[in-house]
Amino acid sequence: MRLDITPLRTSRNFRIVFASGLITYLGSMITYVALPYQVSQLTGSFVAVGLIGLAELGPLIIFGLYGGTLADRVDRRLMVLATETTAALLVGVLLLNSLLPDPHVWPLYVVAMGLAAVDGLQRPSLDAIIPRAVKHDELPAAAALTALRWQLGMIVGPAIGGLLLSAGGAPVAYGVDIATFAASVAMLLGLTSIRAESTGEQSGAVRHILDGLRYAVSRKDLLGTYAVDLIAMTFAFPYALFPFLAEDLGGAWTLGLLYSAGAVGSLVVTLTSGWTSRVHRHGRAIVIAAALWGLGIACVGLSQSLPIVLVCLAFAGGADMVSGMFRGVMWNQTIPDEVRGRMAGFELLSYSIGPLLGQVRASTAATLTSLRTSFISGGVLCIVGVGVAAVTMPSLWRYDDRTSVHAQRERERRAERGE
């Protein structure tokens, strides 16, 4: 049951990516809390907060796809360094705006768009580094450790963000985020050069993306993982409502707890994730866990008690972690390195567009009905949607890494390279 830390012992590159990612995500989660909170304070509008997600959607789609093709063409180390530095500069704009006597609302949306574009460019390269940094049989452990990094940031970051907002306001929160970016860049300088395996083809960017898309379409099991995650997040990602839920449950001091609760559940799952290496029917695990996420979100809307709400969010977070770990293992164990960057770009869209659309759906539903109804309806729609996806995409439900031809081929290829 215990967490397997083998990749941290055996791979220097993985240790660097893990440590730098932990620090930078800690800071990013502070801004993740501060930015919508600042919008809510300046506007007092459900829709204004939800529109942050809508503003991020276009840049994320465009630059996520382009970032995927870049990850298969250029040095992935340089991509991560360049985008990390750019993100720090963008948060600097938020800091300057927050120091104005009367902060403007429009820079918050512009910077949110910029950060989404940077994330779209960076994440495919970052994700594509992991399969090259660890051995094939260590990928489940690497997936759990990567998830642990996000969870620690998600738990500690929002909690610190809530305290910083209460004590010093948005300027202090943004300043701390910039400092974490600087520390992350210093660590990433020690990363070795990692380029994709060359196929000898030099096509244009659009054709390169389309070639990757054709590969994705040929893999119905992969499409199923993208669809399930997109459905779950679109219908049951109500984080845009947390500033308003916090006010309903006791005030701003509860905001960090709401953002962190899901990560606490995820952390519990991760710290007991040794069992994941003995699960082979990854598709079924993904579907069941995604449905349980929806159940947890629906239960949030049924309670007026802060402790019960936190338990429900923790339950949902644990279920989402199970789904996320098996999606990651399935992707990393079956996708060839020469298309890994482009697939990481598609993956970025599948698990990022959903939350962005989810924020819009949640805020719109809250405006048309009520805060609690938005949570309940989203959770129910998630369960139904995931069930429909499982029925209409049977290759996902039947997936087994012991019999998958794609998993077997990658296992043999990596064995030949000694990985």
C-alpha positions as CSV (number, residue, x, y, z in Angstrom):
1,M,0.0,0.0,0.0
2,R,2.9,2.4,0.6
3,L,4.1,4.9,-1.9
4,D,6.9,3.7,-4.3
5,I,9.7,6.3,-4.4
6,T,12.0,4.3,-6.7
7,P,12.0,6.9,-9.5
8,L,13.4,9.5,-7.1
9,R,16.3,7.2,-6.2
10,T,17.1,6.1,-9.7
11,S,16.7,9.2,-11.9
12,R,18.4,12.5,-11.5
13,N,16.2,14.2,-14.2
14,F,13.0,12.9,-12.4
15,R,14.3,14.3,-9.1
16,I,14.8,17.7,-10.7
17,V,11.4,17.8,-12.4
18,F,9.7,16.6,-9.2
19,A,11.4,19.3,-7.0
20,S,11.0,22.2,-9.4
21,G,7.4,21.3,-10.2
22,L,6.5,21.0,-6.5
23,I,7.9,24.5,-5.8
24,T,6.4,26.2,-8.9
25,Y,3.0,24.6,-8.4
26,L,2.9,25.7,-4.8
27,G,3.2,29.3,-6.0
28,S,0.9,28.8,-8.9
29,M,-1.9,27.6,-6.6
30,I,-1.5,30.8,-4.6
31,T,-2.2,32.8,-7.7
32,Y,-4.9,30.3,-8.6
33,V,-6.7,31.3,-5.5
34,A,-5.8,35.0,-5.6
35,L,-6.9,35.8,-9.1
36,P,-10.6,34.6,-8.9
37,Y,-10.8,36.0,-5.4
38,Q,-9.6,39.4,-6.7
39,V,-12.1,39.3,-9.5
40,S,-14.9,38.4,-7.1
41,Q,-13.9,41.3,-4.8
42,L,-13.8,43.8,-7.7
43,T,-17.0,42.7,-9.4
44,G,-19.1,40.6,-7.0
45,S,-20.3,38.6,-10.0
46,F,-20.6,34.8,-10.4
47,V,-20.3,35.2,-14.2
48,A,-17.3,37.5,-14.0
49,V,-15.4,34.8,-12.1
50,G,-16.6,32.0,-14.4
51,L,-15.4,34.1,-17.4
52,I,-11.8,33.6,-16.3
53,G,-12.1,30.1,-17.6
54,L,-13.7,31.1,-20.8
55,A,-10.9,33.7,-21.4
56,E,-8.3,30.9,-20.9
57,L,-10.0,28.4,-23.3
58,G,-8.8,29.8,-26.7
59,P,-5.2,30.3,-25.8
60,L,-5.0,26.9,-24.1
61,I,-6.4,25.1,-27.2
62,I,-4.2,26.9,-29.7
63,F,-0.9,26.8,-27.7
64,G,-1.6,23.4,-26.3
65,L,-1.7,21.9,-29.8
66,Y,1.4,23.9,-30.9
67,G,3.2,23.1,-27.6
68,G,2.6,19.4,-28.4
69,T,4.3,19.6,-31.8
70,L,7.2,21.7,-30.4
71,A,7.7,19.0,-27.7
72,D,8.3,16.4,-30.5
73,R,10.7,18.8,-32.4
74,V,12.8,20.8,-30.0
75,D,14.8,20.3,-26.7
76,R,12.1,19.8,-24.1
77,R,14.4,21.2,-21.4
78,L,14.6,24.6,-23.2
79,M,10.9,24.7,-23.7
80,V,10.2,24.2,-20.0
81,L,12.8,26.8,-19.0
82,A,11.5,29.4,-21.4
83,T,7.9,29.0,-20.5
84,E,8.6,29.0,-16.7
85,T,10.4,32.4,-17.1
86,T,7.6,33.8,-19.2
87,A,5.0,32.8,-16.6
88,A,7.0,34.6,-13.9
89,L,6.9,37.8,-16.0
90,L,3.1,37.5,-16.4
91,V,2.5,37.1,-12.7
92,G,4.7,40.2,-12.3
93,V,2.0,42.1,-14.3
94,L,-0.6,40.9,-11.8
95,L,1.6,42.2,-9.0
96,L,1.9,45.6,-10.6
97,N,-1.8,45.9,-11.3
98,S,-2.7,44.9,-7.7
99,L,-0.5,47.7,-6.4
100,L,-2.5,50.3,-8.1
101,P,-4.8,52.5,-6.0
102,D,-7.7,51.1,-8.0
103,P,-6.7,47.8,-9.7
104,H,-8.2,47.2,-13.1
105,V,-10.2,44.1,-13.9
106,W,-9.2,43.7,-17.6
107,P,-5.5,42.9,-16.9
108,L,-6.7,39.9,-14.8
109,Y,-8.3,38.4,-17.8
110,V,-5.4,39.2,-20.1
111,V,-2.9,37.7,-17.8
112,A,-5.1,34.6,-17.3
113,M,-5.1,34.2,-21.1
114,G,-1.3,34.6,-21.2
115,L,-0.8,32.0,-18.4
116,A,-3.1,29.6,-20.2
117,A,-1.0,30.0,-23.4
118,V,2.3,29.4,-21.5
119,D,0.8,26.4,-19.8
120,G,-0.2,25.0,-23.2
121,L,3.3,25.4,-24.5
122,Q,5.0,24.0,-21.4
123,R,2.9,21.0,-20.3
124,P,3.4,18.8,-23.3
125,S,7.2,19.1,-23.0
126,L,7.1,18.6,-19.3
127,D,4.8,15.5,-19.6
128,A,6.9,14.0,-22.4
129,I,10.1,14.2,-20.2
130,I,8.7,11.8,-17.6
131,P,8.6,8.6,-19.8
132,R,12.2,9.3,-20.9
133,A,13.4,10.0,-17.3
134,V,12.3,6.7,-15.7
135,K,12.3,3.0,-16.6
136,H,9.2,1.5,-18.2
137,D,8.3,-0.6,-15.1
138,E,8.7,2.5,-12.9
139,L,6.0,4.5,-14.7
140,P,3.2,3.7,-12.3
141,A,5.4,4.9,-9.4
142,A,6.4,8.0,-11.4
143,A,2.7,8.7,-12.1
144,A,1.9,8.5,-8.3
145,L,4.9,10.7,-7.4
146,T,3.9,13.3,-10.0
147,A,0.4,13.3,-8.6
148,L,1.9,13.7,-5.1
149,R,3.7,16.8,-6.3
150,W,0.4,18.4,-7.5
151,Q,-1.4,17.3,-4.4
152,L,1.1,18.9,-2.0
153,G,0.9,22.1,-4.0
154,M,-2.9,22.0,-4.1
155,I,-3.1,21.5,-0.3
156,V,-0.4,23.9,0.9
157,G,-0.7,26.5,-1.9
158,P,-4.4,27.5,-1.5
159,A,-4.0,27.4,2.3
160,I,-1.1,29.8,2.1
161,G,-2.9,31.8,-0.5
162,G,-5.9,32.2,1.7
163,L,-3.7,33.4,4.6
164,L,-1.7,35.8,2.3
165,L,-4.9,37.3,1.0
166,S,-6.2,37.8,4.5
167,A,-3.0,39.3,5.8
168,G,-1.5,41.2,2.9
169,G,-3.9,41.0,0.0
170,A,-3.2,40.1,-3.7
171,P,0.2,41.9,-4.0
172,V,1.8,39.6,-1.4
173,A,0.2,36.5,-3.0
174,Y,1.5,37.4,-6.4
175,G,5.0,38.3,-5.0
176,V,5.4,34.9,-3.4
177,D,4.4,33.2,-6.7
178,I,7.1,35.1,-8.5
179,A,9.7,33.9,-6.0
180,T,8.7,30.3,-6.5
181,F,9.2,30.6,-10.2
182,A,12.7,31.9,-9.7
183,A,13.5,28.9,-7.5
184,S,12.1,26.5,-10.1
185,V,14.1,28.0,-12.9
186,A,17.3,27.6,-10.9
187,M,16.6,23.9,-10.4
188,L,15.6,23.3,-14.0
189,L,19.0,24.6,-15.2
190,G,20.4,21.3,-14.0
191,L,18.1,19.2,-16.3
192,T,19.9,17.4,-19.1
193,S,18.8,17.9,-22.7
194,I,15.9,15.7,-23.7
195,R,14.8,15.5,-27.3
196,A,12.2,13.3,-28.9
197,E,13.3,10.3,-30.9
198,S,13.5,11.3,-34.6
199,T,11.4,9.6,-37.2
200,G,13.3,11.3,-40.0
201,E,10.2,13.4,-41.0
202,Q,10.3,17.2,-41.3
203,S,6.7,18.2,-42.0
204,G,5.1,21.6,-41.3
205,A,3.5,22.3,-37.9
206,V,-0.1,21.8,-39.1
207,R,0.7,18.5,-40.8
208,H,2.7,17.4,-37.7
209,I,-0.3,18.1,-35.5
210,L,-2.7,16.3,-37.9
211,D,-0.4,13.3,-38.0
212,G,-0.6,13.1,-34.2
213,L,-4.3,13.5,-34.4
214,R,-4.6,10.6,-36.8
215,Y,-2.6,8.5,-34.3
216,A,-5.0,9.5,-31.5
217,V,-8.1,8.7,-33.6
218,S,-6.6,5.3,-34.3
219,R,-6.5,4.6,-30.6
220,K,-10.1,4.3,-29.4
221,D,-9.0,3.4,-25.9
222,L,-7.0,6.7,-25.7
223,L,-10.0,8.7,-27.0
224,G,-12.1,7.1,-24.2
225,T,-9.7,8.4,-21.5
226,Y,-9.9,11.9,-23.0
227,A,-13.7,11.8,-23.3
228,V,-14.3,10.6,-19.7
229,D,-12.0,13.3,-18.2
230,L,-13.6,16.0,-20.4
231,I,-17.1,15.0,-19.4
232,A,-16.3,14.7,-15.7
233,M,-14.6,18.1,-15.6
234,T,-17.1,20.0,-17.8
235,F,-20.1,18.9,-15.7
236,A,-18.5,18.7,-12.2
237,F,-15.8,21.3,-11.8
238,P,-17.4,24.0,-9.6
239,Y,-14.2,25.7,-8.3
240,A,-15.3,29.0,-9.7
241,L,-18.0,29.0,-7.1
242,F,-15.6,28.4,-4.2
243,P,-15.3,32.2,-3.3
244,F,-19.1,32.3,-3.0
245,L,-19.3,29.0,-1.2
246,A,-16.7,30.2,1.3
247,E,-18.8,33.3,2.1
248,D,-21.8,31.0,2.6
249,L,-19.8,28.7,5.0
250,G,-18.1,31.2,7.2
251,G,-16.1,33.7,5.2
252,A,-12.8,34.2,3.3
253,W,-10.8,32.1,5.9
254,T,-12.6,29.0,4.6
255,L,-11.6,29.5,1.0
256,G,-8.2,27.8,1.3
257,L,-9.8,24.9,3.0
258,L,-12.2,24.4,0.1
259,Y,-9.5,24.5,-2.5
260,S,-7.3,22.1,-0.5
261,A,-9.9,19.6,0.6
262,G,-9.9,17.7,-2.7
263,A,-6.1,17.5,-2.7
264,V,-6.2,16.0,0.8
265,G,-8.3,13.1,-0.6
266,S,-5.9,12.8,-3.5
267,L,-3.0,12.7,-1.1
268,V,-4.4,9.9,0.9
269,V,-4.9,7.9,-2.3
270,T,-1.4,8.6,-3.5
271,L,0.3,7.8,-0.2
272,T,-1.4,4.4,-0.3
273,S,-0.9,3.9,-4.1
274,G,1.4,0.8,-4.0
275,W,-1.6,-1.3,-5.1
276,T,-1.9,0.6,-8.4
277,S,1.0,-1.4,-10.0
278,R,-1.1,-4.6,-9.6
279,V,-4.2,-3.2,-11.3
280,H,-4.3,-4.1,-15.0
281,R,-7.8,-3.1,-16.2
282,H,-7.0,0.6,-16.2
283,G,-10.0,1.6,-18.3
284,R,-12.5,0.3,-15.8
285,A,-10.7,2.0,-13.0
286,I,-10.8,5.3,-14.9
287,V,-14.6,5.1,-15.6
288,I,-15.6,4.1,-12.0
289,A,-13.4,6.7,-10.4
290,A,-14.7,9.5,-12.6
291,A,-18.3,8.6,-11.7
292,L,-17.4,8.7,-8.0
293,W,-15.9,12.2,-8.5
294,G,-19.3,13.3,-9.7
295,L,-21.0,11.7,-6.7
296,G,-18.7,13.6,-4.3
297,I,-19.4,17.0,-6.1
298,A,-23.2,16.4,-5.9
299,C,-23.0,15.7,-2.2
300,V,-21.3,19.1,-1.6
301,G,-24.5,20.8,-2.8
302,L,-26.6,18.8,-0.3
303,S,-24.8,20.0,2.8
304,Q,-24.7,23.3,4.8
305,S,-22.0,22.1,7.1
306,L,-18.4,23.0,6.4
307,P,-16.9,19.8,7.8
308,I,-19.2,17.6,5.7
309,V,-18.5,19.7,2.6
310,L,-14.8,19.3,3.1
311,V,-15.3,15.5,3.5
312,C,-17.3,15.4,0.3
313,L,-14.6,17.3,-1.6
314,A,-11.9,15.1,-0.2
315,F,-13.8,12.0,-1.4
316,A,-14.2,13.6,-4.8
317,G,-10.5,14.4,-4.9
318,G,-9.5,10.9,-4.0
319,A,-11.7,9.5,-6.8
320,D,-10.2,12.0,-9.3
321,M,-6.7,10.9,-8.3
322,V,-7.4,7.3,-9.0
323,S,-8.8,8.2,-12.4
324,G,-5.8,10.5,-13.1
325,M,-3.2,8.0,-12.1
326,F,-4.5,5.3,-14.4
327,R,-4.9,7.7,-17.3
328,G,-1.3,8.7,-16.9
329,V,-0.1,5.1,-16.7
330,M,-2.1,4.2,-19.7
331,W,-0.8,7.1,-21.7
332,N,2.9,6.7,-20.7
333,Q,3.0,2.9,-21.2
334,T,1.4,2.8,-24.7
335,I,2.3,6.0,-26.6
336,P,5.6,6.0,-28.7
337,D,8.1,8.7,-27.8
338,E,8.1,10.2,-31.3
339,V,4.4,11.3,-30.8
340,R,4.5,11.7,-27.1
341,G,4.7,15.4,-27.1
342,R,1.7,15.8,-29.5
343,M,-0.3,13.3,-27.4
344,A,0.6,15.3,-24.3
345,G,-0.8,18.3,-26.0
346,F,-4.1,16.5,-26.7
347,E,-4.1,15.3,-23.1
348,L,-3.5,18.9,-21.9
349,L,-6.6,19.9,-23.8
350,S,-8.7,17.0,-22.4
351,Y,-7.9,17.7,-18.7
352,S,-7.7,21.5,-19.0
353,I,-10.5,22.5,-21.3
354,G,-13.0,20.5,-19.1
355,P,-12.3,22.5,-16.0
356,L,-12.4,25.8,-17.9
357,L,-15.8,24.8,-19.4
358,G,-16.8,23.5,-16.0
359,Q,-16.2,26.9,-14.4
360,V,-18.5,28.5,-17.0
361,R,-21.2,25.8,-16.6
362,A,-21.1,26.1,-12.8
363,S,-21.3,29.8,-12.7
364,T,-24.0,29.9,-15.3
365,A,-26.1,27.3,-13.4
366,A,-25.6,29.1,-10.2
367,T,-26.9,32.3,-11.8
368,L,-29.9,30.7,-13.3
369,T,-30.8,28.5,-10.3
370,S,-28.8,28.6,-7.1
371,L,-25.4,28.0,-5.7
372,R,-26.3,24.6,-4.2
373,T,-28.2,23.5,-7.3
374,S,-25.2,24.1,-9.5
375,F,-23.2,21.6,-7.4
376,I,-25.9,18.9,-7.4
377,S,-26.8,19.1,-11.1
378,G,-23.2,19.1,-12.1
379,G,-22.5,15.9,-10.1
380,V,-25.5,14.1,-11.5
381,L,-24.7,15.1,-15.1
382,C,-21.1,13.8,-14.6
383,I,-22.3,10.4,-13.5
384,V,-24.7,10.1,-16.4
385,G,-22.2,11.4,-18.9
386,V,-19.4,9.0,-17.8
387,G,-21.8,6.1,-18.0
388,V,-22.7,7.0,-21.5
389,A,-19.1,7.3,-22.5
390,A,-18.3,3.8,-21.1
391,V,-21.1,2.2,-23.1
392,T,-20.3,4.0,-26.3
393,M,-16.5,3.4,-26.1
394,P,-16.2,-0.3,-25.1
395,S,-12.4,-0.4,-26.0
396,L,-11.7,1.8,-22.9
397,W,-13.8,-0.5,-20.6
398,R,-12.0,-3.6,-22.0
399,Y,-8.5,-2.2,-21.8
400,D,-6.0,-4.4,-20.0
401,D,-2.2,-3.7,-20.1
402,R,-1.4,-7.4,-20.1
403,T,-3.2,-7.9,-23.5
404,S,-2.9,-4.4,-25.1
405,V,-0.8,-4.6,-28.3
406,H,0.3,-1.0,-27.8
407,A,1.5,-1.6,-24.2
408,Q,3.3,-4.8,-25.3
409,R,5.0,-3.0,-28.2
410,E,6.3,-0.2,-26.0
411,R,7.4,-2.6,-23.4
412,E,9.5,-4.4,-26.0
413,R,10.9,-1.2,-27.5
414,R,12.1,0.1,-24.2
415,A,13.6,-3.2,-23.3
416,E,15.7,-3.0,-26.4
417,R,16.9,0.4,-25.4
418,G,17.6,-0.8,-21.8
419,E,14.9,1.5,-20.3
